[in-house]
Amino acid sequence: MPRRAEDEFDGMLLAMAQQHEGGVADLLDTFFNFLARKTDFYTGGGENAAENLVMTIFRKHQQAALAAHAKKKSESEEFERKRKERIARAREEELQKQREAQKPKIVELTDEEAENLQNEICQKKDEPNRLDTGAGGDTVVKEEVNGDKSDEKKDKDKESDEEDDPNEVNKLKPNQGNGCDLPNYKWTQTLADIELLVPIKATFNIRSRDVIVNIQKKHLSVGLKGHPPIIDGELEHEIKVEESVWVLESGRLVLIHLEKVNKMEWWAKLVMTDTEISTKKINPEPSKLSDLDGETRGLVEKMMYDQRQRELGRPTSDEAKKQEMIQKFMAQHPEMDFSKCKFN
């Protein structure tokens, strides 16, 4: 007899449970009453057989339920820990930004400090042209200078190529969190999620009930009651509503965590009305790969490897595997002539 699925009778049992206003106690009473009236459950197996059978099955499902509960609790605690870390990091970044903004832009130097600064500038200008004398009295150019110039030239060439790409025109450079700093809010991202920081410009400390946050699968709105929304638009991609949360910090900041549905793509904008960022300039932190599950991490690492190979003009992992298979086949069949074959 084929094994029945665990959820085969869920619909029937849920319908029965809904008919019992007393909850689980009433439902169990119905089951055991049925067994007493319509079967020999209590008398057919000998003394205590019915009770032992009930307890055996009870303990089996009790262990499974406790294990599932413990796992869910552990995942919830880990999610909460990461959420608090993200909130603390966002707060620290905002405070650092405020401290930087409060720093004086112009610093008055003494005559001695100004003279030392001018001397340093002059020395740096002379360094690329300065020559050192070698052991044999020969004059040699410093290799470090040439190396720096070469690296600088490569960076300039790369920037020039990106500027020449018509698809990159008018796109913004990502911030340090691979997102964007906009006038009314800022956001950062990993492959798995979005972190959004929305300052509320109010002259008083607001409370959670004063804030309106509406998170939908493809739409987000954030604002203060009685005021025009700060964000109200269609998201670029879909999110998991049940795993997205928001919190009010310090009566001034709304922090929102959005969980991506597709964990294999970078967002170019938060909502469709935003200016795009250049996803080509995104520089993900390697440590973030540890947050992904094994399968997703493997796919991301493969993508990153293939991208580097293409930039170097070398075959990707799939192309290399294909070439290896062709070479192996050719080696196994030396009698065949492959000179006119074209391998794509």
N, C-alpha and C positions, 0 to 999 in steps of 0.2 A: 504494500500500500504506500503510495507516495506521501511524503512528509507534508503536513499542512503548514501554511504560512502562519506566523504568529498573529498577524492582524486579520486573519480570514473572517473572524466573527466580530470584529470591532464594531461594525455598523449595527449589528443586531444587539450587542451588549450595551452600546451607548443608548440605543433607543429604549432598552429596558431600564437602564439607569435613570433616564430622564423621567420615567413613570414612578420612580420611588422618591417621594418628597423627603423621606427620612435619611437619604443618602446611602452610604455604603452599608450601614447596619441593616437597613430595610432590604437592600439588595441581597445581602448574604442570607438574611432570614428567609427570603423567597427561595433561594437555591437549596438550602438545607431542608426546608419544608417540602419542596418538590421531591428531593431524594428520599425523604421519610415516607411520603405517600405513594410514590410511583416506582420505587426500586427497593432492593434488599440491601442498600448501602450500609445500614447500621447493623444488620443481622447476618449478612451473607458471608462475612470474612472472619468470623471468630471474635473473641473478646478483644476490645481495644484496637481492632484492625482498622475500623473507620477513622478513629482519632489519629492513629499513627500515620495513615495515608494522608489525612488532611495536613498534619504538621510537616510531613516530608515535602509535600508540594508547596506549602506555605514558606518553609525555610529556603527552598530552591529559588523562589521568586523574590523572597526577601533579600537574599544575598545579591541578586542581580539589580534590584531596585536601589539598595544601599550603595553598590559600586557605581551605578549611573549617577546617583545623587552626589557622591563624593567627587566624581569626575567633573560634573557640572559646576559644583561649588569651587573646585580648584581652577577651572577655566574662568569662572566669574571673578575670582580673586586676582588672577593674573591679568585679566582685562582691566580691572579697576586699578591695579598697580601701574600698568602702562598708561592708563588714562591720566592718573595723577602725575606721572612723570612728564607727560606731554603738556599738562596744564602748567606745571612748575617751570618747564623749559620755555613755554610761551610767555609766561609772566616775566621770567628773567630777561628774555629778549626784549620785551616791551619796556621794562625798567631800564635796561642798558641803552635802549634807543632814546628814552627820555633823558637819561644822564648825559648822553652824547649831545643831545639837542641843547642842554643847558650849559654846556661848556662854552667858554668865550672863544669866539672865532679868531680874534686877533690878540696876540701876546706881544707886549712891548719888550724889546731886548735892550740890554745895556750895550754900551759901545764895545766892550770887550767881547760879549757874546756875538754881536753882529760881525765883528772882525773875524772871530773863529769860524763862524758859519760861512762867511765868504771864502775863507781859505779852504774849507772842506769842499765847497762847490768847485773851486778852481782845481783842486787836486783830482776830483772825480772826472772833470773834463779832460785833464791831461793824461789820466791813466790809460785809456785805450791806445794812445800814441807813444807811451813811454816804453823804451827798450831796455832790456837787461843784458849785461855782459856775461857770456858763458865762461866756462873754465879755461878755454883756450884763447880767451880774448875776443872770441867772435860775438857778434851782436845777434841776439835771438828775440823773436817776438813772443810775448806771453801767450801760452796756449789757452788759458782761461778766457782771455778776451775774445779770441776767435770763436771759442765754444759758445760764449754768451751771445755773440753776434749771430751765430748760426741758429741758436735756439730762438732768438728774437725774430730772425727772418722767417723761421717756420711759423711762429705764432702769427706774424703779420700776414703771411701768405694764406694761412687758414682763415683768418678774419676776412681777408679780401675775397676768398672763395665764397664764404658765407654771405658777404654783402652782395656779391654778383648773382647769387641765387635769387631769382624773382619771387620764389615762394617764401623767402625769409624777410622780404621788405616789410617794414613797419611792425615787425614782431618785436616784442620786448625781451630783454635778457632775463632769465629766471633769477629769483633771489637765492640766498644761500640755502633755502629749504626746497629748492626746485619748484617754487610756486611764483607768486607775484605780490608785490607791495602796491596796493591801489590807494587812492585818496581816502576812501571810507573804510577799508578793511584790508587785511593781508591774509594770504593762505599759503600753506606749504603742503608737500605731498611726498609719499613713498609709493611704490607700486601697489600697496595694499590699501592705503587710506588717504584722506584729506584732513588737514587740521586748519580750521578757520578761526581767525581772531577778529572780532568786530567791536571796536570801542564805541561806547554809547556817550555821545556828547550831551551831557546834562549837568545842570548846576547843583544837583542833589544826588545822594546815593539812591539808586533805584533798587527795587526788589524784583525777584523772579516773576511775580505776578504782573509787573509793569511791562515785561518784555513779551513780544509775540515772536515765537520761532515755530515755523511750520515746515517740517521736513517730509518731503514726498520722494517717490522713487526717481522722478526726473524733474523735480521742482523744489526750490528753496526760497523762503521768505523770512526776513529778520527785520525787526524794528521795535520801536517804542510805541506803546498804546497812545492813540490820539495824535500820532505824528506820521508823516510819510515813511514808508518802509525804506530801510537802508539797502537791503537786497531783496529783490523780488523778480525772479526770472527762472528760465528753464536751465537745468544743469546740462553740462556738455555730455555727460555720460550717466548711466544709471547707478544708483547706490542701493545698499541694503538698509532699508528703513529701520528694521528691527535691531540692527547693530549700530545705529547712529544715535549719538547722544549730544546734549548741550548742557552747559552749566554757566551760571553767572558768577564772576569773580570780582571781589572788591567793590561791588556796586557800580562798576564802570565798564567791565569787559565781558562780552559774551564769547565763550569758547565752544566751538562746535566740532565734533568728531564725525566724519562721514566715512563709512566703510564702502569701498569700491566693490562693484559686482565683478568687473573684469580686472583682475590683478596682473595683467600682462601689458598694460598700456599706460603712458603718461598723459595727463590732461594738459591741453594747451590753454584752457581757460576754465574758470569756475562756472560762471553762467554765460549764456550765449551772447549777452550784450557786452561782455568784457573784451578788452584788447588781448589778442593771443600772445603767448610767450613762445619762444623758439625751443621746441622740445629737443632739437639737435644740440643745444648748449646745456642740457640737463646733465648734471654730474652726480649720480647717486652715490651715497656713502656705502662702501663695501660691507660695513657692519650691519646695515639694514637687511642684508640677505639672510641673516640668522633669524629674523622674525618670520620668514616664510616657511611653509611646510616643505617637506622633502621634494615632492614632485614639482611644485612651483619654483623652488629654488634652483632645481636642475635645469628647468626651461629657461629661467632668467640668465643663469651662468652660460648656457649654450648661446643665447641671443647675444650676450656681451662678447663672447669669444668670436662668434661669426662676424660681428660688427668690426672688431679689431682686425680680423683676417681680411675683410673687404677693404678696409682703409690701407692695409699694407699690400694689397693686390695679390693676396694669397687665397687658396681655396678654403671654403668654409668646411665645417665638420662633415656635413652631408656630402659635399663635393669630394672631400678627401677620402671618405669611405667608399664612394662610388668609384674613384680612381683606383683605390686599393683592390676592389673587387674585379675591375677590368684587368689589372695587372696580374692578379692571381689566376684569372680565367685564361689569359694569354699564356702564362707559364705552364698551365696544365695541358694546353693544346698547341704544342710547338709545330705540329704538322699543318696548322691553319695559317693562311696569309691574311694578316690584319693591316697591311700597308695602305689599302684603299678604304679602310673603315674610318668613319667619322664618329667620334664619341662626344656627345653634348653633355 
